[in-house]
Amino acid sequence: MSSKDAAAGPSGGGKKRVLMIGAAMAVIALAAGLWFSGILKHARRQAAPKAVAAVEAPVLIDLPDIVSNLDTGGHRATFIKLHAKIQVGHAAEAAALQAGMPQILDIFQSYLRSTRPEELRGGEGTYRLREALMNRIDMTLPPVQVTDLLFTEILVQ
């Protein structure tokens, strides 16, 4: 080896080291940029529910038709007919919900009898009704976690 080759060896290794460090810094900067911009967070959030959904699909339980009179304050009687489905996350919760169906129907009837017809008007009224009934199920049957209450029919007459 000549002295020229010996001198080129260490400086060539130094250039490789600088390139490797520069490439690593570029990858880190790119990953940090994607993370702070929210792209990686968004991709991670969307991947997680798909994995959970593949494990077990939610279960829908039909409620029998509920017909109840509303609180009209002594005026002409107003009735509501309600048909809904309760969505729970697991089959075990569905069995517990079926076992507690008499209590669920009782709390629904009690709540509907104390509700005024004007409270049920519009989308906001339906939303409040859904939230109130879901909260009452959660309080009555604590181990059961209701994920949604789907109205298939609401008729106020």
DSSP file (Angstrom, degrees, kcal/mol; ACC not computed):
  #  RESIDUE AA STRUCTURE BP1 BP2  ACC     N-H-->O    O-->H-N    N-H-->O    O-->H-N    TCO  KAPPA ALPHA  PHI   PSI    X-CA   Y-CA   Z-CA
    1    1 A M              0   0    0      0, 0.0     2,-0.1     0, 0.0     0, 0.0   0.000 360.0 360.0 360.0 140.1    0.0    0.0    0.0
    2    2 A S     >  -     0   0    0      1,-0.1     4,-1.9     4,-0.0     5,-0.2  -0.417 360.0-107.5 -87.8 170.3    1.2    3.4   -0.8
    3    3 A S  H  > S+     0   0    0      1,-0.2     4,-1.8     2,-0.2     5,-0.1   0.791 119.8  59.9 -68.3 -26.9    1.0    6.3    1.6
    4    4 A K  H  > S+     0   0    0      2,-0.2     4,-1.6     1,-0.2    -1,-0.2   0.918 106.3  45.9 -66.5 -42.8   -1.8    7.8   -0.5
    5    5 A D  H  > S+     0   0    0      1,-0.2     4,-1.6     2,-0.2    -2,-0.2   0.870 111.4  52.4 -67.4 -37.8   -4.0    4.6    0.0
    6    6 A A  H  < S+     0   0    0     -4,-1.9    -1,-0.2     1,-0.2    -2,-0.2   0.873 110.1  48.3 -66.5 -36.1   -3.3    4.6    3.8
    7    7 A A  H  X S+     0   0    0     -4,-1.8     4,-1.0     1,-0.2    -1,-0.2   0.836 110.3  51.9 -72.4 -31.9   -4.3    8.3    4.0
    8    8 A A  H  X S+     0   0    0     -4,-1.6     4,-2.4     1,-0.2     5,-0.2   0.789  98.2  68.9 -74.6 -27.8   -7.5    7.6    2.1
    9    9 A G  H  X S+     0   0    0     -4,-1.6     4,-2.0     2,-0.2     5,-0.2   0.957 102.8  38.3 -59.1 -58.2   -8.5    4.7    4.3
   10   10 A P  H  > S+     0   0    0      0, 0.0     4,-1.8     0, 0.0    -1,-0.2   0.883 118.2  49.0 -65.0 -36.8   -9.3    6.7    7.5
   11   11 A S  H  X S+     0   0    0     -4,-1.0     4,-1.8     2,-0.2    -2,-0.2   0.855 109.5  53.0 -71.6 -31.3  -10.9    9.6    5.7
   12   12 A G  H  X S+     0   0    0     -4,-2.4     4,-1.8     2,-0.2    -1,-0.2   0.884 109.7  48.8 -66.7 -38.8  -13.1    7.2    3.7
   13   13 A G  H  X S+     0   0    0     -4,-2.0     4,-2.1     1,-0.2    -2,-0.2   0.852 108.8  53.7 -67.2 -35.0  -14.3    5.6    6.9
   14   14 A G  H  X S+     0   0    0     -4,-1.8     4,-2.2     2,-0.2    -2,-0.2   0.869 106.9  51.3 -67.1 -37.0  -15.0    9.0    8.3
   15   15 A K  H  X S+     0   0    0     -4,-1.8     4,-2.4     2,-0.2    -2,-0.2   0.905 109.7  50.0 -66.6 -40.3  -17.1    9.9    5.3
   16   16 A K  H  X S+     0   0    0     -4,-1.8     4,-2.6     2,-0.2    -2,-0.2   0.908 110.1  50.8 -63.2 -41.0  -19.1    6.7    5.7
   17   17 A R  H  X S+     0   0    0     -4,-2.1     4,-2.5     2,-0.2     5,-0.2   0.915 110.4  48.6 -63.6 -43.0  -19.6    7.5    9.4
   18   18 A V  H  X S+     0   0    0     -4,-2.2     4,-2.5     1,-0.2    -1,-0.2   0.903 112.2  49.3 -63.9 -41.1  -20.9   11.0    8.6
   19   19 A L  H  X S+     0   0    0     -4,-2.4     4,-2.5     2,-0.2    -2,-0.2   0.904 111.5  48.9 -65.1 -40.9  -23.2    9.6    5.9
   20   20 A M  H  X S+     0   0    0     -4,-2.6     4,-2.4     2,-0.2    -2,-0.2   0.923 113.3  46.1 -65.0 -44.2  -24.6    7.0    8.3
   21   21 A I  H  X S+     0   0    0     -4,-2.5     4,-2.4     2,-0.2    -2,-0.2   0.906 113.1  50.5 -64.5 -41.3  -25.2    9.5   11.1
   22   22 A G  H  X S+     0   0    0     -4,-2.5     4,-2.1    -5,-0.2    -2,-0.2   0.900 111.0  48.4 -63.1 -41.4  -26.8   11.9    8.5
   23   23 A A  H  X S+     0   0    0     -4,-2.5     4,-2.3     2,-0.2    -2,-0.2   0.910 111.9  49.4 -66.0 -41.6  -29.1    9.2    7.3
   24   24 A A  H  X S+     0   0    0     -4,-2.4     4,-2.4     1,-0.2    -2,-0.2   0.915 111.4  49.2 -63.4 -42.0  -30.1    8.2   10.8
   25   25 A M  H  X S+     0   0    0     -4,-2.4     4,-2.7     1,-0.2    -1,-0.2   0.882 109.8  52.2 -63.8 -38.4  -30.8   11.9   11.7
   26   26 A A  H  X S+     0   0    0     -4,-2.1     4,-2.4     2,-0.2    -2,-0.2   0.913 110.3  47.7 -65.2 -41.9  -32.9   12.2    8.5
   27   27 A V  H  X S+     0   0    0     -4,-2.3     4,-2.6     2,-0.2    -2,-0.2   0.916 113.3  48.0 -64.6 -42.7  -35.0    9.1    9.5
   28   28 A I  H  X S+     0   0    0     -4,-2.4     4,-2.6     2,-0.2    -2,-0.2   0.915 112.4  48.9 -64.0 -42.7  -35.5   10.4   13.0
   29   29 A A  H  X S+     0   0    0     -4,-2.7     4,-2.4     2,-0.2    -2,-0.2   0.896 111.9  49.3 -64.0 -40.3  -36.4   13.9   11.7
   30   30 A L  H  X S+     0   0    0     -4,-2.4     4,-2.4     2,-0.2    -2,-0.2   0.930 112.4  47.1 -64.7 -45.5  -38.9   12.3    9.3
   31   31 A A  H  X S+     0   0    0     -4,-2.6     4,-2.4     1,-0.2    -2,-0.2   0.907 113.1  48.9 -63.4 -41.6  -40.5   10.2   12.0
   32   32 A A  H  X S+     0   0    0     -4,-2.6     4,-2.8     2,-0.2     5,-0.2   0.907 110.6  51.0 -64.5 -40.9  -40.7   13.1   14.4
   33   33 A G  H  X S+     0   0    0     -4,-2.4     4,-1.5     1,-0.2     6,-0.2   0.911 111.9  46.4 -62.4 -42.5  -42.3   15.3   11.7
   34   34 A L  H  X>S+     0   0    0     -4,-2.4     6,-1.2     2,-0.2     5,-1.2   0.890 113.9  49.4 -66.5 -38.7  -44.9   12.6   10.9
   35   35 A W  H ><5S+     0   0    0     -4,-2.4     3,-0.9     1,-0.2     6,-0.3   0.951 113.6  43.6 -65.1 -49.8  -45.6   12.1   14.6
   36   36 A F  H 3<5S+     0   0    0     -4,-2.8    -1,-0.2     1,-0.3    -2,-0.2   0.748 109.3  57.3 -72.6 -22.4  -46.1   15.8   15.4
   37   37 A S  H 3<5S-     0   0    0     -4,-1.5    -1,-0.3    -5,-0.2    -2,-0.2   0.667 113.7-119.2 -79.2 -14.8  -48.2   16.4   12.3
   38   38 A G  T <X5S+     0   0    0     -3,-0.9     4,-2.4    -4,-0.7     5,-0.2   0.406  81.9 116.6  97.2  -2.8  -50.6   13.7   13.5
   39   39 A I  H  ><S+     0   0    0     -5,-1.2     4,-2.1    -6,-0.2    -4,-0.2   0.934  80.8  42.5 -66.8 -45.0  -50.2   11.3   10.6
   40   40 A L  H  > S+     0   0    0     -6,-1.2     4,-2.2     2,-0.2    -1,-0.2   0.884 114.2  51.6 -68.9 -37.3  -48.8    8.5   12.7
   41   41 A K  H  > S+     0   0    0     -7,-0.3     4,-2.3    -6,-0.3    -2,-0.2   0.925 111.0  48.4 -63.2 -43.8  -51.2    9.1   15.6
   42   42 A H  H  X S+     0   0    0     -4,-2.4     4,-2.0     1,-0.2    -2,-0.2   0.906 111.5  49.1 -63.7 -42.7  -54.2    9.0   13.1
   43   43 A A  H  X S+     0   0    0     -4,-2.1     4,-1.6     1,-0.2    -1,-0.2   0.877 111.5  50.0 -65.7 -37.2  -52.9    5.8   11.5
   44   44 A R  H  X S+     0   0    0     -4,-2.2     4,-1.7     2,-0.2    -2,-0.2   0.888 109.5  51.0 -69.2 -38.7  -52.4    4.1   14.9
   45   45 A R  H  < S+     0   0    0     -4,-2.3    -2,-0.2     1,-0.2    -1,-0.2   0.883 111.5  47.5 -65.2 -38.5  -55.9    5.1   16.0
   46   46 A Q  H  X S+     0   0    0     -4,-2.0     4,-0.8     1,-0.2    -1,-0.2   0.820 110.2  52.3 -74.4 -28.8  -57.5    3.6   12.9
   47   47 A A  H  X S+     0   0    0     -4,-1.6     4,-1.4    -5,-0.2    -1,-0.2   0.853 102.7  59.4 -74.2 -34.5  -55.5    0.4   13.2
   48   48 A A  H  X S+     0   0    0     -4,-1.7     4,-1.9     1,-0.2     3,-0.3   0.929 102.4  48.8 -65.1 -48.4  -56.5   -0.4   16.8
   49   49 A P  H  > S+     0   0    0      0, 0.0     4,-2.9     0, 0.0    -1,-0.2   0.852 107.7  56.8 -63.1 -31.0  -60.3   -0.5   16.3
   50   50 A K  H  X S+     0   0    0     -4,-0.8     4,-1.6     1,-0.2    -2,-0.2   0.899 106.9  48.5 -65.3 -38.8  -60.0   -2.9   13.4
   51   51 A A  H  X S+     0   0    0     -4,-1.4     4,-0.8    -3,-0.3    -1,-0.2   0.902 114.2  45.8 -67.3 -40.0  -58.0   -5.3   15.5
   52   52 A V  H >X S+     0   0    0     -4,-1.9     4,-1.4     1,-0.2     3,-0.7   0.906 111.0  52.6 -68.6 -41.7  -60.6   -5.2   18.3
   53   53 A A  H 3< S+     0   0    0     -4,-2.9    -1,-0.2     1,-0.2    -2,-0.2   0.823 104.1  57.6 -65.2 -30.6  -63.5   -5.5   15.8
   54   54 A A  H 3< S+     0   0    0     -4,-1.6    -1,-0.2    -5,-0.2    -2,-0.2   0.789 102.1  56.8 -70.4 -25.8  -62.0   -8.6   14.3
   55   55 A V  H << S-     0   0    0     -4,-0.8     2,-0.3    -3,-0.7    -2,-0.2   0.967 126.0  -8.0 -70.8 -53.8  -62.0  -10.3   17.7
   56   56 A E     <  -     0   0    0     -4,-1.4    -1,-0.3    34,-0.0     3,-0.1  -0.966  65.4-135.3-151.2 129.9  -65.7  -10.0   18.5
   57   57 A A        -     0   0    0     -2,-0.3    34,-0.1    -3,-0.2    -3,-0.0  -0.520  37.6 -97.6 -80.9 149.6  -68.5   -8.2   16.8
   58   58 A P        -     0   0    0      0, 0.0     2,-0.4     0, 0.0    31,-0.2  -0.283  36.5-129.7 -64.6 155.0  -71.0   -6.2   18.9
   59   59 A V  E     -A   88   0A   0     29,-2.8    29,-2.6    31,-0.1     2,-0.5  -0.903  12.1-150.9-112.3 134.0  -74.3   -8.0   19.7
   60   60 A L  E     -A   87   0A   0     -2,-0.4     2,-0.5    27,-0.2    27,-0.2  -0.893   8.1-164.6-105.3 131.9  -77.7   -6.4   19.2
   61   61 A I  E     -A   86   0A   0     25,-2.7    25,-2.8    -2,-0.5     2,-0.3  -0.969  17.2-132.0-117.1 126.1  -80.6   -7.3   21.5
   62   62 A D  E     -A   85   0A   0     -2,-0.5    23,-0.2    23,-0.2    21,-0.0  -0.564  14.5-147.9 -75.6 134.7  -84.2   -6.5   20.4
   63   63 A L        -     0   0    0     21,-2.5    21,-0.3    -2,-0.3     3,-0.1  -0.795  25.1-111.0 -93.2 144.8  -86.4   -4.9   23.0
   64   64 A P        -     0   0    0      0, 0.0    20,-0.2     0, 0.0    18,-0.1  -0.346  50.5 -77.8 -66.9 159.6  -90.1   -5.7   22.9
   65   65 A D        -     0   0    0     18,-0.1     2,-0.5     1,-0.1    18,-0.2  -0.342  48.0-152.0 -58.6 136.3  -92.4   -2.8   21.8
   66   66 A I  E     -B   82   0A   0     16,-2.9    16,-2.9    -3,-0.1     2,-0.5  -0.964  13.4-175.7-115.1 125.0  -93.0   -0.4   24.6
   67   67 A V  E     +B   81   0A   0     -2,-0.5     2,-0.3    14,-0.2    14,-0.2  -0.988  17.5 159.0-119.8 125.7  -96.2    1.6   24.7
   68   68 A S  E     -B   80   0A   0     12,-2.3    12,-2.9    -2,-0.5     2,-0.3  -0.981  39.2-116.6-145.0 152.7  -96.4    4.2   27.5
   69   69 A N  E     -B   79   0A   0     -2,-0.3    10,-0.3    10,-0.2     2,-0.2  -0.702  32.5-135.0 -88.2 146.8  -98.4    7.3   28.3
   70   70 A L        -     0   0    0      8,-3.3     2,-0.9    -2,-0.3     8,-0.4  -0.572  27.5 -94.0 -97.5 162.8  -96.4   10.6   28.6
   71   71 A D        +     0   0    0     44,-2.4    43,-0.1    41,-0.5    -1,-0.0  -0.670  49.0 163.4 -78.0 107.6  -96.7   13.2   31.3
   72   72 A T    >   -     0   0    0     -2,-0.9     3,-0.7     3,-0.2    -1,-0.2   0.411  52.9-115.8-105.5  -0.6  -99.1   15.8   29.9
   73   73 A G  T 3  S-     0   0    0      1,-0.2     3,-0.1     2,-0.1    -2,-0.1   0.841  77.2 -46.3  70.4  33.2  -99.9   17.5   33.2
   74   74 A G  T 3  S+     0   0    0      1,-0.3    -1,-0.2     2,-0.0     3,-0.1   0.391 111.8 116.7  91.6  -3.9 -103.6   16.5   33.2
   75   75 A H  S <  S-     0   0    0     -3,-0.7    -1,-0.3     1,-0.2    -3,-0.2  -0.093  80.3 -39.8 -81.6-170.8 -104.3   17.4   29.5
   76   76 A R  S    S-     0   0    0      1,-0.1    -1,-0.2    -4,-0.1    -2,-0.0  -0.204  77.6 -96.5 -52.7 138.5 -105.4   15.0   26.8
   77   77 A A        -     0   0    0     -3,-0.1     2,-0.4    -8,-0.0    -1,-0.1  -0.325  39.4-165.6 -63.2 136.2 -103.5   11.7   27.0
   78   78 A T        -     0   0    0     -8,-0.4    -8,-3.3    -3,-0.1     2,-0.3  -0.990   5.6-162.9-124.8 133.7 -100.4   11.4   24.8
   79   79 A F  E     -B   69   0A   0     -2,-0.4    78,-3.1   -10,-0.3     2,-0.4  -0.799   7.7-152.5-116.9 156.6  -98.8    8.0   24.2
   80   80 A I  E     -BC  68 156A   0    -12,-2.9   -12,-2.3    -2,-0.3     2,-0.5  -0.993   1.0-161.1-126.6 137.1  -95.5    6.9   22.9
   81   81 A K  E     -BC  67 155A   0     74,-2.9    74,-2.6    -2,-0.4     2,-0.4  -0.982  18.8-176.7-114.8 127.9  -94.7    3.6   21.1
   82   82 A L  E     +BC  66 154A   0    -16,-2.9   -16,-2.9    -2,-0.5     2,-0.4  -0.987  16.1 178.7-132.6 129.6  -91.0    2.7   21.1
   83   83 A H  E     + C   0 153A   0     70,-2.6    69,-2.5    -2,-0.4    70,-2.0  -1.000  22.0 158.9-127.8 130.7  -89.1   -0.1   19.5
   84   84 A A  E     - C   0 151A   0     -2,-0.4   -21,-2.5   -21,-0.3     2,-0.4  -0.913  33.5-135.1-145.8 167.5  -85.4   -0.3   20.0
   85   85 A K  E     -AC  62 150A   0     65,-2.6    65,-3.1    -2,-0.3     2,-0.5  -0.987  17.9-143.5-126.1 139.3  -82.3   -2.5   19.9
   86   86 A I  E     -AC  61 149A   0    -25,-2.8   -25,-2.7    -2,-0.4     2,-0.5  -0.891  12.3-150.9-104.4 131.2  -79.6   -2.4   22.5
   87   87 A Q  E     +AC  60 148A   0     61,-3.1    60,-2.5    -2,-0.5    61,-1.5  -0.891  17.9 175.4-105.6 127.2  -76.0   -2.9   21.4
   88   88 A V  E     -AC  59 146A   0    -29,-2.6   -29,-2.8    -2,-0.5    58,-0.1  -0.853  33.8-124.8-123.9 162.8  -73.4   -4.5   23.7
   89   89 A G  S    S+     0   0    0     56,-0.7     2,-0.3    -2,-0.3    57,-0.1   0.790  84.3  32.2 -80.1 -29.4  -69.8   -5.4   23.1
   90   90 A H  S  > S-     0   0    0    -31,-0.1     4,-1.4   -32,-0.1   -31,-0.1  -0.890  70.9-122.3-133.9 157.7  -69.8   -9.1   24.0
   91   91 A A  H  > S+     0   0    0     -2,-0.3     4,-1.8     1,-0.2     5,-0.1   0.828 112.4  59.1 -66.4 -32.2  -72.1  -12.1   24.0
   92   92 A A  H  > S+     0   0    0      1,-0.2     4,-1.7     2,-0.2    -1,-0.2   0.893 105.5  48.7 -64.7 -38.5  -71.6  -12.5   27.8
   93   93 A E  H  > S+     0   0    0      1,-0.2     4,-2.3     2,-0.2    -1,-0.2   0.846 106.6  57.5 -68.3 -32.8  -73.0   -9.1   28.3
   94   94 A A  H  X S+     0   0    0     -4,-1.4     4,-2.3     2,-0.2    -2,-0.2   0.892 105.3  50.2 -64.2 -38.8  -75.9   -9.9   26.0
   95   95 A A  H  X S+     0   0    0     -4,-1.8     4,-1.9     2,-0.2    -1,-0.2   0.906 111.4  47.9 -65.7 -41.0  -76.8  -12.9   28.3
   96   96 A A  H  X S+     0   0    0     -4,-1.7     4,-1.5     1,-0.2    -2,-0.2   0.870 111.3  51.7 -66.5 -35.7  -76.8  -10.6   31.4
   97   97 A L  H  < S+     0   0    0     -4,-2.3    -2,-0.2     2,-0.2    -1,-0.2   0.902 108.4  50.4 -67.7 -41.1  -78.9   -8.1   29.5
   98   98 A Q  H >< S+     0   0    0     -4,-2.3     3,-1.2     1,-0.2    -1,-0.2   0.890 109.4  51.7 -62.8 -38.9  -81.5  -10.7   28.6
   99   99 A A  H 3< S+     0   0    0     -4,-1.9    -1,-0.2     1,-0.2    -2,-0.2   0.836 113.0  45.2 -67.3 -31.3  -81.6  -11.8   32.2
  100  100 A G  T 3X S+     0   0    0     -4,-1.5     4,-2.0     1,-0.2     3,-0.4   0.215  78.2 113.3 -95.7  15.1  -82.2   -8.2   33.3
  101  101 A M  H <> S+     0   0    0     -3,-1.2     4,-2.6     1,-0.2     5,-0.2   0.859  71.7  56.1 -59.1 -39.7  -84.8   -7.4   30.7
  102  102 A P  H  > S+     0   0    0      0, 0.0     4,-1.9     0, 0.0    -1,-0.2   0.913 109.8  46.7 -59.6 -40.0  -87.7   -7.0   33.2
  103  103 A Q  H  > S+     0   0    0     -3,-0.4     4,-2.5     2,-0.2    -2,-0.2   0.891 111.5  51.8 -66.7 -38.5  -85.8   -4.4   35.1
  104  104 A I  H  X S+     0   0    0     -4,-2.0     4,-2.3     1,-0.2    -1,-0.2   0.937 110.3  47.5 -63.4 -46.5  -84.9   -2.6   31.8
  105  105 A L  H  X S+     0   0    0     -4,-2.6     4,-2.4     1,-0.2    -1,-0.2   0.883 111.5  52.2 -62.6 -37.9  -88.5   -2.5   30.7
  106  106 A D  H  X S+     0   0    0     -4,-1.9     4,-2.6    -5,-0.2    -2,-0.2   0.930 111.0  45.2 -64.9 -45.9  -89.6   -1.2   34.1
  107  107 A I  H  X S+     0   0    0     -4,-2.5     4,-2.3     2,-0.2    -2,-0.2   0.861 112.7  52.2 -69.1 -32.8  -87.0    1.7   34.1
  108  108 A F  H  X S+     0   0    0     -4,-2.3     4,-2.7    -5,-0.2     5,-0.2   0.945 111.6  46.2 -64.8 -46.3  -88.0    2.5   30.5
  109  109 A Q  H  X S+     0   0    0     -4,-2.4     4,-2.3     1,-0.2    -2,-0.2   0.928 113.2  49.7 -60.9 -45.4  -91.7    2.7   31.4
  110  110 A S  H  X S+     0   0    0     -4,-2.6     4,-0.9     1,-0.2    -1,-0.2   0.916 113.5  45.6 -61.0 -43.9  -90.9    4.8   34.5
  111  111 A Y  H >< S+     0   0    0     -4,-2.3     3,-0.7     1,-0.2     4,-0.3   0.925 112.6  50.1 -66.8 -43.8  -88.8    7.2   32.6
  112  112 A L  H >< S+     0   0    0     -4,-2.7     3,-1.1     1,-0.2   -41,-0.5   0.866 105.9  56.3 -65.3 -35.9  -91.3    7.6   29.7
  113  113 A R  H 3< S+     0   0    0     -4,-2.3    -1,-0.2     1,-0.3    -2,-0.2   0.761 109.4  46.7 -67.6 -23.1  -94.2    8.2   32.1
  114  114 A S  T << S+     0   0    0     -4,-0.9     2,-0.4    -3,-0.7    -1,-0.3   0.398  94.9  97.8 -97.3   3.0  -92.3   11.2   33.6
  115  115 A T    <   -     0   0    0     -3,-1.1   -44,-2.4    -4,-0.3     5,-0.0  -0.733  68.6-135.2 -94.1 138.8  -91.3   12.6   30.2
  116  116 A R    >   -     0   0    0     -2,-0.4     3,-1.3   -46,-0.2     4,-0.5  -0.651  19.6-120.7 -88.6 149.1  -93.3   15.4   28.6
  117  117 A P  G >  S+     0   0    0      0, 0.0     3,-1.2     0, 0.0     4,-0.2   0.839 111.9  58.7 -58.5 -34.1  -94.2   15.2   24.9
  118  118 A E  G >  S+     0   0    0      1,-0.3     3,-0.8     2,-0.2     7,-0.1   0.749  95.9  63.6 -69.9 -20.6  -92.3   18.5   24.1
  119  119 A E  G <  S+     0   0    0     -3,-1.3    -1,-0.3     1,-0.2    10,-0.2   0.675 100.9  52.8 -73.1 -16.4  -89.1   16.9   25.5
  120  120 A L  G <  S+     0   0    0     -3,-1.2    -1,-0.2    -4,-0.5     2,-0.2   0.420  82.1 116.8 -98.7   0.1  -89.1   14.4   22.7
  121  121 A R    <>  -     0   0    0     -3,-0.8     4,-1.0    -4,-0.2     3,-0.1  -0.466  69.3  -5.6 -76.0 138.9  -89.5   16.8   19.8
  122  122 A G  H  > S-     0   0    0     -2,-0.2     4,-1.6     2,-0.2     5,-0.1  -0.007 100.6 -56.8  78.0 179.5  -86.7   17.0   17.2
  123  123 A G  H  > S+     0   0    0      1,-0.2     4,-2.4     2,-0.2    -1,-0.2   0.847 132.8  56.6 -66.6 -35.9  -83.3   15.3   16.9
  124  124 A E  H  > S+     0   0    0      1,-0.2     4,-2.7     2,-0.2    -1,-0.2   0.892 105.5  51.6 -64.9 -38.5  -82.2   16.8   20.2
  125  125 A G  H  X S+     0   0    0     -4,-1.0     4,-2.3     2,-0.2    -1,-0.2   0.905 110.8  47.5 -64.1 -41.5  -85.2   15.1   22.0
  126  126 A T  H  X S+     0   0    0     -4,-1.6     4,-2.5     2,-0.2    -2,-0.2   0.905 112.2  50.4 -65.8 -40.9  -84.4   11.8   20.5
  127  127 A Y  H  X S+     0   0    0     -4,-2.4     4,-2.6     2,-0.2    -2,-0.2   0.928 111.3  47.6 -62.6 -45.6  -80.7   12.1   21.4
  128  128 A R  H  X S+     0   0    0     -4,-2.7     4,-2.6     1,-0.2    -1,-0.2   0.895 111.3  51.6 -63.6 -39.2  -81.6   13.0   25.0
  129  129 A L  H  X S+     0   0    0     -4,-2.3     4,-2.4     2,-0.2     5,-0.2   0.933 110.8  48.4 -61.3 -46.3  -84.0   10.1   25.2
  130  130 A R  H  X S+     0   0    0     -4,-2.5     4,-2.5     1,-0.2    -2,-0.2   0.940 113.8  45.8 -58.9 -49.7  -81.3    7.7   24.0
  131  131 A E  H  X S+     0   0    0     -4,-2.6     4,-2.4     1,-0.2    -1,-0.2   0.903 113.0  50.0 -63.2 -42.0  -78.7    9.0   26.5
  132  132 A A  H  X S+     0   0    0     -4,-2.6     4,-1.9    -5,-0.2    -1,-0.2   0.914 113.0  45.9 -64.2 -42.7  -81.1    8.9   29.4
  133  133 A L  H  X S+     0   0    0     -4,-2.4     4,-1.9     2,-0.2    -2,-0.2   0.888 112.3  50.7 -69.4 -38.4  -82.2    5.4   28.7
  134  134 A M  H  X S+     0   0    0     -4,-2.5     4,-2.3    -5,-0.2    -2,-0.2   0.912 110.0  50.6 -64.0 -41.5  -78.6    4.2   28.2
  135  135 A N  H  X S+     0   0    0     -4,-2.4     4,-1.9     1,-0.2    -1,-0.2   0.888 109.1  51.6 -62.8 -38.8  -77.6    5.8   31.5
  136  136 A R  H  X S+     0   0    0     -4,-1.9     4,-2.0     2,-0.2    -1,-0.2   0.866 108.9  50.0 -68.5 -35.7  -80.5    4.0   33.2
  137  137 A I  H  X S+     0   0    0     -4,-1.9     4,-2.9     2,-0.2    -2,-0.2   0.934 110.0  51.1 -65.1 -44.5  -79.4    0.7   31.8
  138  138 A D  H  < S+     0   0    0     -4,-2.3    -2,-0.2     1,-0.2    -1,-0.2   0.864 113.0  45.8 -61.1 -36.4  -75.8    1.2   33.0
  139  139 A M  H  < S+     0   0    0     -4,-1.9    -1,-0.2    -5,-0.2    -2,-0.2   0.849 116.3  44.9 -74.6 -33.8  -77.1    2.1   36.5
  140  140 A T  H  < S+     0   0    0     -4,-2.0    -2,-0.2     1,-0.3    -3,-0.2   0.898 125.2  29.1 -77.9 -41.9  -79.5   -0.9   36.7
  141  141 A L  S >< S-     0   0    0     -4,-2.9     3,-1.4    -5,-0.2    -1,-0.3  -0.728  73.2-179.6-119.4  79.7  -77.1   -3.5   35.3
  142  142 A P  T 3  S+     0   0    0      0, 0.0    -1,-0.2     0, 0.0    -2,-0.1   0.804  76.5  53.6 -57.1 -37.3  -73.6   -2.4   36.3
  143  143 A P  T 3  S+     0   0    0      0, 0.0     2,-0.5     0, 0.0    -5,-0.1   0.773  94.4  83.7 -71.8 -18.2  -71.6   -5.2   34.7
  144  144 A V    <   -     0   0    0     -3,-1.4     2,-0.7    -7,-0.2    -3,-0.1  -0.708  66.1-158.6 -86.6 125.8  -73.2   -4.7   31.4
  145  145 A Q        -     0   0    0     -2,-0.5   -56,-0.7     2,-0.0     2,-0.4  -0.895   8.8-153.0-105.6 105.8  -71.6   -1.9   29.3
  146  146 A V  E     -C   88   0A   0     -2,-0.7   -58,-0.2   -12,-0.2     3,-0.1  -0.652  11.9-173.7 -79.4 125.8  -74.2   -0.7   26.7
  147  147 A T  E     -     0   0A   0    -60,-2.5     2,-0.3    -2,-0.4   -59,-0.2   0.761  64.9  -7.5 -91.7 -27.6  -72.4    0.7   23.6
  148  148 A D  E     -C   87   0A   0    -61,-1.5   -61,-3.1     2,-0.0     2,-0.5  -0.989  48.5-143.7-163.4 157.8  -75.5    2.1   21.8
  149  149 A L  E     -C   86   0A   0     -2,-0.3     2,-0.6   -63,-0.2   -63,-0.2  -0.984  22.9-161.6-126.9 117.2  -79.2    2.2   21.8
  150  150 A L  E     -C   85   0A   0    -65,-3.1   -65,-2.6    -2,-0.5     2,-0.5  -0.888   7.0-147.9-108.4 118.8  -80.8    2.1   18.3
  151  151 A F  E     +C   84   0A   0     -2,-0.6   -67,-0.3   -67,-0.2     3,-0.1  -0.723  19.6 174.4 -84.4 126.7  -84.3    3.3   17.8
  152  152 A T  E    S+     0   0A   0    -69,-2.5     2,-0.3    -2,-0.5   -68,-0.2   0.650  73.9  13.3-100.2 -22.3  -86.1    1.5   15.1
  153  153 A E  E     +C   83   0A   0    -70,-2.0   -70,-2.6     2,-0.0     2,-0.4  -0.928  55.9 173.5-155.6 129.7  -89.5    3.1   15.7
  154  154 A I  E     +C   82   0A   0     -2,-0.3     2,-0.4   -72,-0.2   -72,-0.2  -0.973  10.5 174.8-133.8 121.4  -90.7    6.1   17.8
  155  155 A L  E     -C   81   0A   0    -74,-2.6   -74,-2.9    -2,-0.4     2,-0.5  -0.977   9.3-170.7-130.9 118.6  -94.3    7.1   17.5
  156  156 A V  E      C   80   0A   0     -2,-0.4   -76,-0.2   -76,-0.2    -2,-0.0  -0.942 360.0 360.0-109.0 124.8  -95.7    9.9   19.7
  157  157 A Q              0   0    0    -78,-3.1   -77,-0.2    -2,-0.5    -1,-0.1   0.340 360.0 360.0-132.6 360.0  -99.5   10.2   19.4
